[in-house]
Amino acid sequence: MAPPHPATRNGAGAGPGGSGFWVVGAVLVLLMLSSSVPSALYVLYQERWGLSSGMITVVFALYAVTVLLGLLLFGSLSDTLGRRPVLGAGLVLAIVSMGLFAAADGLGLLLAARAVQGLAVGLATGAMGAALLELSPPSRPALGAQVNSAGPTVGIGLGGIGAGLLVQYAPAPTVLSYLLLTAAFAVTLAGVVRMRESAPVDPRDARRGRKLAVRRIRVPAAVRGRFAVLVLTIVAVWSVGGFYLSLGPHLALSLLHSSNYLLGGATVALLAGAATAAQLLLGSTEALRTAVLGLCGLLAGLALVLLALGLRSAAVFLAGTAVLGSGWGAAFLGAFRALSTLAEPEHRGELTAAVYVFAYLAMSVPAVLAGLLTNIHGLQRTSVGFMAAVAGVCALALLVTLRLAARIRAEGSTA
């Protein structure tokens, strides 16, 4: 008789379903929510501490760089240790970062808080993505990929609007926001401790510390071509996300001729809300078709935003942001669903981490360049150049995705 699967020994239970799925979904939303809260506060930090737009993008980029560091060092760790301990460690780091944010009275602690937050997200990302795929309810097997793609947009949207409300109307917003998040992280940490393990790991290996050396994140050779095509869409999507999270509120306030912090946060929330709506609407659509629709939406949204910048029109800018968000959500959902099918279960955390390495590179590098160029050319001209460049990436991603879809159809017809 064959021995039981390692992950089911000692009552661990690797089967799908259960409350663990929603616990991990809540962790994903909260981590993304907490990452977007500082974006809504950047304008306030600039005013209080005299920071330039370039320095703000450096603060933002430090977060993305430390996320990358966490992914590269620990992205595959949950494939060996299991999802639960890695998620728990990530949540502990997230709580530490919230304390640093709340105590920040200048640039130094703000940078430290962003760095610890980035490590927390980088450590937990591979484990979250893999656990959601493994714990999907049997009746809804695509739900894991949907939550993986919708979780970031829901979190970013809630963070933007929530922090904007607190900044505009609540006392001590640079403290209160982070205290509320600390409490939420503590609750989810308790849920992670109680959830069952889903990874196919041997508990004896984990206890003995086997294979815990840092492993290079690799994409299997057999799927690298398809991975390269699909990840181009991820790059286009998160380039837009990085720009909006770093400079989007400032751009919105300049076009709206307003100093209301809620409007800055609402711009991020509009982008993310439209993304979430598109993901819910297209949840049952075939993955590559969803990605193609999303890329078309991104191109249309970028065109509207460029038009808004030319006309200096707040109304067109908001409409363009909504269209851009819907394209963002659909493109990310389609690309992630297609990518999630490329890895075997024992390498699922590693592949998810590889996807997010490209996502955070796309989020950070262009945003930093945009911030630095803003100091030279101004926000308006820099935004026009950035949007035009991203439109070129979207057009290329659309072309290669259409070719991939045609090739897959041809292979299917000859099988």
Secondary structure as GFF3:
##gff-version 3
##sequence-region A 1 415
A	DSSP	three_ten_helix	6	11	.	.	.	ID=ss1
A	DSSP	alpha_helix	19	49	.	.	.	ID=ss2
A	DSSP	alpha_helix	53	74	.	.	.	ID=ss3
A	DSSP	alpha_helix	78	81	.	.	.	ID=ss4
A	DSSP	alpha_helix	83	103	.	.	.	ID=ss5
A	DSSP	alpha_helix	107	134	.	.	.	ID=ss6
A	DSSP	alpha_helix	143	169	.	.	.	ID=ss7
A	DSSP	alpha_helix	173	194	.	.	.	ID=ss8
A	DSSP	alpha_helix	203	208	.	.	.	ID=ss9
A	DSSP	three_ten_helix	221	223	.	.	.	ID=ss10
A	DSSP	alpha_helix	224	246	.	.	.	ID=ss11
A	DSSP	alpha_helix	248	256	.	.	.	ID=ss12
A	DSSP	alpha_helix	261	281	.	.	.	ID=ss13
A	DSSP	alpha_helix	287	311	.	.	.	ID=ss14
A	DSSP	alpha_helix	314	340	.	.	.	ID=ss15
A	DSSP	three_ten_helix	345	347	.	.	.	ID=ss16
A	DSSP	alpha_helix	348	414	.	.	.	ID=ss17
###
